[in-house]
Amino acid sequence: MRQPDDAQEVVRCTPTHDTFAHPCSGQWLLQDGRVTFSQMVCLAVLVFVGTQGLKFVASWYDHLRLKAAMQEVVHEAPWSTDTAMISAVLTKAQQLKVPLDPRHLHVERRSQSDTRLWASYAVTLTFPLGFSHTQHFGPEVRSGRR
């Protein structure tokens, strides 16, 4: 004979539209279709972090574009002078708004077909609340055999 204490209770999870109504509900629905304050705060934080991350991406993208322009200049090196090469790279850096100082842009020719062009510059990224980060770039390109 079974006692009332020995009775086993079987709980079956059935999906409901109210996430707080049943503990077994695996759905992540909004309560009454409304956005909560905590969800808005999380969304605002994600958007803020994403926009700040774009600063890093933009500086790296400019670095890659400057390096590609330097490579084009080096391919024309046998027919160009050092001054013309430096001028072309500085013009591209100004277009990209890269803070490249002419003193940090160097040309080295080992032969007529082997030219090395390298530069160094730093970009300081500023963030809210007084935080800043300095990224150092050193693009280098070479033509000819190594």
C-alpha positions in Angstrom: 0.0 0.0 0.0 1.3 3.4 -1.0 1.5 6.3 1.5 0.8 9.9 0.3 4.5 10.8 1.0 5.8 8.2 -1.4 3.9 9.7 -4.4 6.2 10.9 -7.1 5.4 14.1 -8.8 6.1 14.3 -12.5 6.8 17.7 -14.0 6.6 18.2 -17.7 8.0 21.3 -19.3 5.7 22.8 -21.8 6.7 26.0 -23.7 4.8 29.1 -22.7 5.0 32.6 -23.8 5.6 34.0 -20.3 9.2 33.2 -19.4 8.6 33.8 -15.7 5.5 31.6 -15.5 7.2 28.2 -15.6 10.7 27.3 -14.4 11.3 24.8 -17.2 10.6 27.2 -20.0 13.6 27.3 -22.3 12.4 30.3 -24.3 13.9 33.8 -24.0 10.9 36.0 -24.7 10.4 39.5 -23.5 8.0 39.9 -20.7 4.7 41.1 -22.3 6.7 42.0 -25.4 8.4 45.0 -23.7 12.1 45.7 -23.5 13.5 45.9 -19.9 15.8 48.5 -18.6 18.7 46.0 -18.1 18.4 45.0 -21.8 18.6 48.6 -22.9 21.7 49.1 -20.7 23.3 46.0 -22.2 22.5 47.2 -25.7 23.9 50.7 -25.0 27.1 49.2 -23.6 27.6 47.0 -26.7 27.0 49.9 -29.0 29.4 52.1 -27.1 32.2 49.4 -27.1 31.6 48.8 -30.8 32.0 52.4 -31.7 35.2 52.7 -29.7 36.5 49.5 -31.3 36.1 51.2 -34.7 38.9 53.6 -33.8 41.3 50.6 -33.7 40.0 49.3 -37.0 40.2 52.7 -38.7 43.9 53.2 -37.8 44.8 49.7 -39.0 42.9 50.2 -42.2 44.8 53.5 -42.8 48.1 51.7 -42.1 47.3 49.0 -44.7 46.3 51.6 -47.3 49.5 53.5 -46.7 51.5 50.4 -47.0 49.8 49.6 -50.3 50.6 53.1 -51.6 54.2 52.6 -50.5 54.4 49.4 -52.5 53.1 51.1 -55.6 55.8 53.8 -55.2 58.5 51.1 -54.7 57.4 49.4 -57.9 58.1 52.7 -59.8 61.5 53.1 -58.0 63.8 52.3 -61.0 62.3 55.3 -62.8 61.9 57.7 -59.8 64.2 59.7 -57.6 64.2 59.3 -53.8 62.6 62.8 -53.4 59.8 61.9 -55.8 59.2 58.6 -53.9 59.1 60.4 -50.5 56.8 63.1 -51.9 54.3 60.5 -53.3 54.2 58.7 -49.9 53.7 61.9 -47.9 50.9 63.0 -50.3 49.1 59.7 -49.7 49.7 60.0 -45.9 48.1 63.4 -45.9 45.1 62.1 -47.9 44.7 59.3 -45.3 45.3 61.8 -42.4 48.2 59.6 -41.1 50.6 61.6 -39.0 53.7 60.7 -40.9 56.7 62.9 -40.4 59.1 63.2 -43.4 62.0 62.6 -41.0 60.7 59.1 -40.3 60.3 58.1 -43.9 63.4 56.4 -45.4 64.5 55.1 -48.8 67.4 52.7 -49.2 68.7 51.6 -52.7 71.0 48.6 -52.9 70.8 48.4 -56.6 68.7 49.7 -59.4 66.1 46.9 -58.9 66.4 46.5 -55.1 64.7 49.4 -53.2 63.5 49.4 -49.6 61.1 52.0 -48.3 60.1 52.2 -44.6 58.5 54.6 -42.2 57.4 54.8 -38.6 54.6 56.8 -37.0 52.3 56.7 -34.0 48.6 57.2 -33.7 47.1 58.2 -30.4 43.5 57.1 -29.8 41.5 58.9 -27.2 38.6 57.4 -25.3 36.1 58.9 -22.9 37.0 59.4 -19.3 40.6 60.5 -20.2 41.9 57.2 -21.4 44.2 57.0 -24.4 46.2 54.4 -26.3 49.1 55.0 -28.6 49.6 52.6 -31.5 53.0 52.4 -33.2 53.2 51.5 -36.9 56.2 50.7 -39.0 55.3 49.9 -42.6 58.1 48.5 -44.7 58.1 47.5 -48.4 60.8 46.2 -50.7 61.2 45.6 -54.4 63.5 43.3 -56.1 65.2 40.2 -54.7 66.0 39.8 -51.1 
